[in-house]
Amino acid sequence: MAAEYGAVDDRSSSKRLSLVAESEADTVSISSDGSCQYSTSSLLNADEETRLFHKNKKDTKNGTEAESTPARLIAVLLLGVFISNADGSFVLATNGVISSEFGRLSDASWLVTSYLLSMCALQPLYGKLSDIYGRKTMLLISYTFFGVGCIYSGIAQSLAGVIIGRAVSGIGGAGMMALVSILITDLVPQREIAAWRAYVNIAATTGRSLGGPVGGYLTDTVGWRWSFAGQAPLIGIAAILVAIRLHDPVQLTTSEQTDNQKSKLSRVDILGSFLLATTIVGVLLVLDLGGQKLPWDSPYIAGLFILSFLFLVAFCFVEIYVASEPVFPLHLLRKNCIAASYGSLGLSTVSQIGIMYTVPRYFQITRNSSVTAAGAQLIPAVVGNVVGGLLTGIYVQRTGRYKLLLTLAGVISSIASTLLILRWNGHTGFLESLYIFPGGFGMGLSQASSFVAMTAGLEKEHYAVATGGLYLSSNIGAVAGVSIVSVVLENAVRTILGQRLIGPGSKEIIEKAIKDVEYIGNLKGDIREIVVSSYVTSLKYSYSVTLFSSIFAFIIGLTVQEKKLD
């Protein structure tokens, strides 16, 4: 655990602490007798220690324990993590009901896409802005955006209004996850990062697990609007707890505050931030629309791709030649720890999300399962994710090693995809339904070990910016996983059914079978057998995508240059 921290009340002690912190790599803490103690166990510098852990002199003299400890502080932050993840699974479960109320079922996906686009566009920015304005300020801002978006979605009188509210919530959601991980790197030694992130993963997984069922129940009883609006008070409580537990530095005078704000604003790379956000939105729209809502050879997709590329070139130019403080220093991508962790986690996410996206459909088609029963089949993967994260934390804390886990993540995930290809043939029993456990387990290993790998070879001042980039790589992997798997599945089903169904009305059957799962459940006799078997075969092609993604993640893991952890 990190050393105990104290705030410095007198100017001379503060000055000595600042000088030592600037000249030495080690950190400094103030013991109960007022003497300076030097330690490498913390990742915090003196200013961050004073800001995050405030202990008054009276408590120090009495020898009492500091009011704010890493465990208590991180526990407070987990409430926001839980809410943001519960919100996501709630919308996944009810977007059809919400859009149907406005008579626009075909636009249901925008309830998810709008949140995802704004979250991915803003996620890389939170790291740099938190370096400039402070973790507490940006965390409270993210809570505010999330809460306002939930309220607006709850009172909106049109689907467009609900979608706008989701986009606003996404701005907040971007910071609610990334800033927690950034704060963990501030609060604990490198060896303990994976262990604490495992607790964050448990909170996130619990939120994802409960969000759908609870949101569905509220939708059936009091209505979906209250499911949105009801999140606002919870976010308010989380914000109040953060406001109480996280402490800002000593207050400045009015003139000092004005000069300080001007100085901070001048450090914000506004042009680079705009170009980066625009590039991300363009790329995600290409992945989301291409091959699903629009054909890949559509002029709209081509134009969007070209615009995204031009914005990317402009962003690189600004970051290299214009920005005094780049929102994301491009030289970081040349570091092995950054490139390897981003690539490994992104590909692992493609694999896991690809499996999670198709498993419910497999059981809906082969067993004619309800949405609830099909969704419950994902529980083994969820449990595996939690177990993988916890074991990674324990292993890294005891050994200080992480490369082995990062490579094992790809191998274990590959086993899951291989089992699905070989054994899921349309008549899946209970034991065979557990084959997705290794996929979740491998993802748990990858999430925790890739974060440790990123921080191990990186200078401390880049932690926040790099963390935002790591979350972005994971989110892009999620969008790519859904998009690629969907395209492969639809094209395979269309091709195989086109070969097996011939005659009058066959084209209509094929189109309905591709677009409506309930239609397949109502089919009888030979036609149903043909459609189901065609889907089972097509899903094997989809799992081939997840298999190759896991293999590439394994290969990237082998390239990691393991560093000694503090």
C-alpha positions, -999 to +999 in steps of 0.1 A: +000+000+000+010+036-005+026+054+023+005+075+046+003+111+034+000+144+052-007+180+042+019+207+048+005+236+067+035+260+071+052+277+042+087+266+051+078+229+052+058+233+019+088+249+003+112+222+014+088+195+002+084+212-032+122+215-036+128+179-027+100+166-050+115+185-079+150+173-074+145+137-065+126+108-081+114+096-047+083+110-031+080+127+003+056+122+031+052+140+065+053+117+095+034+122+127+063+139+143+066+165+115+098+150+099+102+144+062+103+108+051+114+096+016+098+068-002+094+053-037+062+035-028+039+062-041+032+074-076+021+108-063+041+140-063+039+164-034+012+186-049-010+156-058-006+142-023-016+174-007-046+178-030-059+142-028-051+135+009-058+163+032-050+157+069-050+186+093-022+192+117-044+184+147-051+149+135-014+144+128-003+155+162-028+132+179-015+103+158-049+095+144-053+078+111-058+100+080-095+105+072-088+099+035-071+067+025-068+050-009-094+023+001-120+048+012-115+072-016-116+045-043-147+030-027-164+063-031-155+064-068-169+029-074-205+043-072-200+063-103-184+033-121-214+012-111-240+037-123-223+043-157-221+006-165-257-001-152-269+027-175-253+011-205-268-023-200-302-008-193-302+010-226-291-021-244-321-040-229-347-014-234-338+006-266-364-013-286-391-003-261-381+033-260-379+038-297-411+019-303-430+044-281-421+070-307-429+047-336-392+046-347-379+011-340-355+013-369-336+041-352-333+022-318-295+017-323-289+055-321-297+054-284-266+033-280-245+049-307-250+085-296-237+077-262-207+057-276-197+084-300-196+112-275-179+090-249-151+080-273-147+115-287-141+130-253-124+102-235-088+111-246-094+147-235-102+140-199-066+128-192-050+161-203-077+183-188-074+166-155-037+173-155-045+210-160-077+215-140-073+187-115-089+153-110-117+164-087-128+193-110-130+171-141-147+142-122-174+165-109-179+179-144-183+144-158-209+136-131-228+168-140-229+160-177-240+125-170-268+135-147-281+163-169-282+139-199-302+114-179-327+140-168-331+153-203-335+118-217-362+112-191-383+142-200-377+143-237-408+143-258-392+129-290-367+102-298-344+128-311-345+144-277-337+111-259-308+106-283-294+141-275-297+133-238-278+101-244-250+120-262-248+145-233-246+115-208-218+101-230-197+132-224-199+125-187-195+088-190-162+093-208-147+108-176-164+086-150-144+055-160-111+070-172-106+093-143-111+065-117-082+046-133-061+078-135-068+084-097-057+048-090-023+055-106-021+086-084-029+068-052-012+034-051+021+019-061+025+002-095+024-033-080-011-026-066-026-010-096-040-043-110-054-053-077-073-020-073-085-020-109-099-055-102-123-039-077-132-013-103-139-041-127-162-059-101-182-027-097-184-023-135-194-059-140-220-057-113-235-026-129-236-043-163-252-074-148-279-056-128-286-027-152-306-047-178-328-067-154-335-037-130-340-013-159-363-038-176-384-042-144-387-004-140-397-001-176-424-027-171-437-011-139-431+027-137-419+033-173-385+039-189-385+076-182-381+070-145-352+046-153-333+075-167-344+102-143-339+079-113-301+078-120-298+116-114-302+114-076-276+086-075-251+106-095-259+135-072-249+114-042-217+103-059-208+139-067-214+150-031-192+122-019-164+131-043-167+168-033-163+158+003-135+132+000-113+147-027-097+180-015-083+208-036-051+226-029-050+257-006-073+284-018-057+313-038-067+350-036-091+364-062-063+379-084-043+347-081-073+326-092-079+348-122-043+346-134-043+309-126-074+303-147-060+323-177-028+302-174-047+270-174-069+279-203-038+288-224-025+252-218-056+236-234-050+224-269-084+234-282-076+229-319-060+195-314-089+185-291-114+194-318-095+176-346-090+145-324-127+143-314-138+148-351-115+121-363-127+096-336-164+103-344-157+099-382-139+066-377-166+052-354-194+062-378-176+044-406-174+013-384-210+016-372-226+024-405-205+005-430-218-029-440-249-026-418-269+005-424-250+015-456-230-007-480-192-004-478-191+009-514-216+037-505-203+072-515-213+084-480-190+058-464-162+067-488-167+104-481-168+099-444-136+078-445-118+104-465-129+133-442-118+112-412-084+107-427-079+144-435-089+153-399-064+127-387-036+143-408-045+177-396-045+165-360-010+150-364+003+183-379-012+204-351+002+181-323+037+180-339+042+216-351+016+238-335+004+228-300+026+238-271+010+212-249-005+185-271-037+169-260-021+136-269+017+136-274+022+115-305+057+105-295+041+083-268+029+059-296+066+051-303+069+036-268+066-001-266+045+000-235+019+022-252+018+006-286+017-029-272-009-023-244-032-004-268-030-030-295-034-060-272-064-045-253-080-033-285-078-067-302-088-086-270-119-063-269-127-071-306-127-108-296-147-106-264-173-082-277-177-102-308-185-133-287-208-113-263-227-099-292-234-132-310-240-156-280-276-144-272-285-146-308-272-182-310-295-193-282-325-173-295-322-190-328-313-226-318-334-228-286-360-201-293-350-186-260-365-154-247-344-122-246-339-126-208-329-163-210-305-157-239-289-128-221-284-150-190-261-172-211-235-144-209-231-149-171-201-174-175-182-147-195-191-120-169-179-143-140-147-151-160-140-115-165-142-108-127-121-138-118-094-129-144-091-094-131-088-105-095-062-131-102-042-106-122-042-082-093-030-108-069-003-121-092+011-087-102+011-076-065+031-106-054+055-110-083+057-076-100+053-095-134+027-089-160+039-100-195+030-136-189-006-127-181-008-104-211+003-132-234-019-158-217-049-135-222-047-140-259-042-178-256-071-183-233-094-162-254-084-182-284-094-214-266-129-200-261-134-191-298-120-225-309-145-243-286-174-223-300-163-231-336-159-268-329-186-276-303-215-252-308-235-270-335-270-261-326-276-285-296-257-269-268-260-283-233-252-267-200-215-277-199-210-265-234-226-232-226-197-226-202-173-225-231-175-187-231-160-186-196-124-186-210-132-157-232-143-136-202-114-148-182-089-138-209-105-104-212-101-099-174-064-107-177-060-084-206-078-054-191-058-055-159-024-065-173-025-041-202-030-012-179+000-023-157+021-027-189+012+008-200+022+025-167+053+003-162+073+019-190+059+054-189+069+086-172+044+096-145+035+129-161+020+110-191-002+086-170-034+105-173-032+112-211-021+076-218-050+062-197-075+081-218-059+066-249-061+031-235-098+034-228-103+047-264-085+017-279-108-006-259-139+013-271-128+013-307-122-024-303-158-028-291-173-009-320-151-028-345-160-061-329-197-055-332-194-041-368-170-068-382-189-097-366-222-084-378-211-079-413-195-114-415-226-130-399-251-113-422-231-119-454-226-156-445-263-161-436-274-145-469-250-165-490-257-199-473-295-194-473-293-183-509-277-217-518-301-238-497-334-220-503-345-219-539-379-212-553-409-189-550-408-167-518-372-178-509-359-142-511-386-129-487-378-157-462-341-149-464-346-112-458-370-118-428-347-144-413-318-119-414-337-090-399-361-106-374-351-133-348-388-138-338-396-147-374-372-176-372-388-188-340-422-190-358-409-211-387-418-248-388-405-280-404-377-282-430-376-244-435-367-238-399-341-265-399-324-250-429-325-215-415-312-226-381-284-247-395-274-218-418-271-195-389-251-220-369-226-224-398-225-186-403-218-180-366-187-202-369-173-177-395-180-149-369-161-168-343-132-171-367-130-133-365-128-134-327-102-163-329-079-144-352-083-112-330-072-132-300-042-147-318-030-113-329-035-100-293-013-129-282+014-120-307+014-084-296+017-095-260+049-113-269+065-080-280+060-063-246+092-053-229+086-061-193+098-034-168+104-037-131+075-024-110+080-001-081 
